[in-house]
Amino acid sequence: IFNGSPKGEKGNTSVMAEFFIKGVEEAGAQVEYILLAKKEIRHCRGCLHCWIKTPGRCVIKDDMRELIDTYMASDIVAIATPLYVDNVSGMTKVFMDRLIPIVDPHFEDDGNGETRHIKGDREYPKMMVISSCGFPEQSQFQVLRLLFRRIARNMKGDLIAEIYRSQGNLLTIDHEMLKPIVDGYKKLLVKAGKEIVKNLKLSDETVAELDKPMIPREMYITGANEHWDRSLAAAKAL
């Protein structure tokens, strides 16, 4: 699991990843949890040396060399990211840009009238995505839903699961009334982790439960606005 949240282990996305990991481990699989915020990952230069001069290897000497090896050695790779401006976080995007060395530059028809990079003989990991956002609706993830289908298509990895959590801020709020709701969602994440290991997919029932709002939309919006009012008032008082 590659977590691209700038907040690292303190973010809402990390809460999701950690309970998903618990289920994966309980099902008997091994997991490596990588916080990209703790790695040195520089921007892709677009030099194409990884395709021409040093095939499969980027010329930039940073932590991506090790991370690419980890990526390709995995059976399943999960990209965990908060939703930023309707997309993945900048940190996640830089990481994905630097995965270009694993792809063959030659083109082929994908069988559906579009062109993609040739898969060749290499085995690529299956993919899944874990993401949270502060908006109340699951529809906020529509860009990510399309994006990861396109990425999986070009990275030659089947997209086997997507776990999206609107109202993600509730996961890190310590409130007595919210605790049973959040605990119930965490149990669902554990269940999801077990299903991925055992079945390489999520059941329709689990997907439906994961997509349910934790609290009503109107209640969430009211609470969020009250929070921002208190925060702004406190900042002005300093």
C-alpha positions in Angstrom: 0.0 0.0 0.0 1.4 3.3 -1.1 -0.2 6.2 0.9 0.2 9.6 -0.8 -1.3 11.7 1.9 0.9 14.6 3.0 -0.4 14.0 6.5 1.1 10.6 6.5 -0.1 8.4 9.4 -2.2 11.3 10.8 -4.5 11.5 7.9 -8.1 10.2 7.4 -6.8 8.1 4.5 -4.3 6.4 6.8 -7.1 5.4 9.1 -8.8 3.6 6.1 -5.5 2.0 5.1 -4.6 0.8 8.6 -7.9 -1.0 9.2 -7.9 -2.5 5.7 -4.4 -3.8 6.4 -5.7 -5.4 9.6 -8.1 -7.4 7.5 -5.4 -8.3 5.0 -3.1 -9.6 7.7 -5.8 -11.5 9.5 -6.5 -13.3 6.2 -2.8 -14.4 6.1 -1.3 -12.0 3.6 1.9 -9.9 4.0 1.6 -6.2 3.6 4.2 -3.4 3.2 2.7 0.0 4.1 4.7 2.9 2.6 4.1 6.5 3.5 5.2 8.6 0.5 5.5 11.6 2.8 8.5 10.0 4.4 10.2 9.3 1.1 12.4 11.4 -1.2 10.6 11.4 -4.6 11.5 14.0 -7.1 9.5 15.1 -10.1 9.9 13.2 -13.4 12.1 15.1 -15.8 10.5 13.8 -19.0 14.0 12.9 -20.3 12.9 9.4 -21.4 16.2 7.9 -20.3 14.3 5.2 -18.5 13.0 4.0 -21.9 16.1 4.6 -24.1 19.4 4.9 -22.2 18.7 2.9 -19.1 15.6 0.8 -19.9 13.5 0.2 -16.8 15.6 2.4 -14.6 15.2 6.1 -13.9 18.4 8.2 -13.8 17.2 10.1 -10.8 18.8 8.7 -7.6 16.1 8.9 -4.9 13.8 6.5 -3.1 11.8 5.6 -6.3 14.3 3.0 -7.3 13.5 0.9 -4.2 9.7 1.8 -4.5 9.5 0.6 -8.1 11.1 -2.7 -7.1 8.5 -3.0 -4.3 5.7 -2.1 -6.7 6.7 -4.8 -9.2 7.3 -7.5 -6.6 3.8 -7.1 -5.2 0.8 -9.3 -6.1 -1.6 -6.4 -5.3 -0.8 -2.7 -5.1 -3.2 -0.3 -3.4 -2.8 3.4 -4.0 -4.2 5.4 -1.0 -4.7 9.1 -1.5 -6.9 11.9 -0.2 -9.1 13.7 -2.8 -7.4 17.0 -3.7 -9.0 19.2 -6.3 -11.1 16.3 -7.6 -7.9 14.3 -8.1 -5.1 12.4 -6.3 -2.8 14.4 -4.1 0.2 16.0 -5.7 2.5 13.6 -3.9 0.6 10.6 -5.3 0.7 12.0 -8.8 4.5 12.5 -8.6 4.9 8.9 -7.5 2.7 7.6 -10.3 4.6 9.7 -12.9 7.8 8.1 -11.7 6.4 4.6 -12.4 6.9 5.2 -16.1 10.0 3.1 -16.3 8.0 -0.1 -15.7 6.1 0.5 -19.0 7.3 -0.5 -22.5 7.3 2.6 -24.7 6.1 0.7 -27.8 2.4 1.0 -28.8 -0.3 -1.6 -29.4 -4.1 -1.6 -30.0 -6.0 -2.4 -26.8 -8.7 -4.2 -28.7 -11.2 -1.4 -28.1 -10.0 1.1 -30.7 -7.5 2.8 -28.5 -3.7 2.7 -28.2 -1.7 1.8 -25.1 1.8 0.7 -24.2 2.7 -2.9 -24.9 2.4 -5.2 -22.0 5.2 -7.6 -23.1 6.1 -10.6 -20.9 6.3 -8.8 -17.6 3.8 -9.6 -14.8 2.2 -6.5 -13.3 0.4 -6.3 -10.0 -3.3 -6.1 -9.6 -4.4 -2.6 -8.5 -6.9 -1.1 -6.0 -7.5 2.4 -4.7 -8.4 3.7 -1.2 -9.4 7.4 -0.9 -11.1 9.8 1.4 -12.5 13.3 1.1 -14.1 15.9 3.2 -17.2 16.3 1.1 -20.4 14.5 2.1 -21.2 12.7 -1.2 -19.7 9.6 -2.8 -20.2 11.3 -6.2 -17.2 13.5 -5.4 -14.9 10.5 -6.5 -16.1 10.3 -10.1 -12.8 11.6 -11.4 -10.8 9.1 -9.5 -13.1 6.3 -10.7 -12.3 7.1 -14.3 -8.7 7.9 -13.6 -7.8 4.6 -12.0 -9.5 2.6 -14.7 -7.3 4.5 -17.2 -4.2 4.0 -15.1 -4.8 0.3 -14.7 -5.3 0.0 -18.4 -1.9 1.5 -19.2 -0.1 0.0 -16.2 -1.4 -3.5 -17.3 -2.9 -4.2 -13.9 -6.5 -5.3 -13.3 -8.4 -2.8 -11.1 -9.9 -5.2 -8.5 -11.3 -2.9 -5.9 -12.1 0.8 -5.1 -12.8 2.0 -1.6 -14.0 5.6 -1.4 -15.0 7.4 1.8 -16.8 10.7 1.7 -17.3 12.4 5.1 -13.8 11.2 5.7 -13.2 13.8 8.4 -15.4 11.8 10.7 -12.8 9.1 10.9 -10.5 11.2 13.1 -13.0 13.1 15.2 -13.2 12.0 18.8 -16.9 12.2 19.6 -19.0 9.9 21.7 -22.0 9.9 19.4 -19.8 9.2 16.3 -17.8 6.4 17.9 -20.2 3.5 17.1 -20.7 4.7 13.5 -16.9 5.0 12.9 -16.2 1.7 14.6 -18.7 0.0 12.4 -17.1 1.5 9.3 -13.6 0.3 10.5 -15.0 -3.2 10.8 -16.2 -3.0 7.2 -12.6 -2.1 6.2 -11.3 -5.1 8.0 -13.8 -7.2 6.2 -12.8 -5.7 2.9 -9.2 -6.5 3.5 -10.1 -10.2 4.2 -12.2 -10.4 1.0 -9.4 -9.0 -1.2 -7.0 -11.7 0.1 -9.5 -14.5 -0.2 -11.4 -13.5 -3.4 -9.4 -10.8 -5.1 -12.5 -8.7 -5.1 -15.1 -7.2 -2.8 -18.6 -8.6 -2.5 -21.5 -6.5 -3.8 -22.8 -6.4 -0.2 -19.5 -5.0 1.2 -19.3 -2.4 -1.6 -22.8 -1.3 -0.8 -22.1 -1.0 2.9 -18.8 0.9 2.3 -20.6 3.4 0.1 -23.3 4.3 2.6 -23.0 7.7 4.2 -22.0 7.6 7.9 -24.4 10.4 8.8 -27.1 12.3 6.8 -25.7 14.8 4.3 -27.5 17.8 5.9 -26.2 17.0 9.3 -22.7 16.7 8.0 -22.8 20.0 6.1 -24.2 21.8 9.2 -21.5 20.3 11.5 -18.7 21.1 9.0 -19.8 24.7 8.6 -20.0 25.1 12.4 -16.5 23.7 12.7 -15.1 26.2 10.2 -16.9 29.1 12.0 -15.3 28.1 15.3 -11.9 27.7 13.7 -12.1 31.1 11.9 -13.3 32.8 15.1 -10.5 31.2 17.1 -7.9 32.3 14.5 -9.2 35.9 14.6 -9.0 35.9 18.4 -5.2 35.1 18.4 
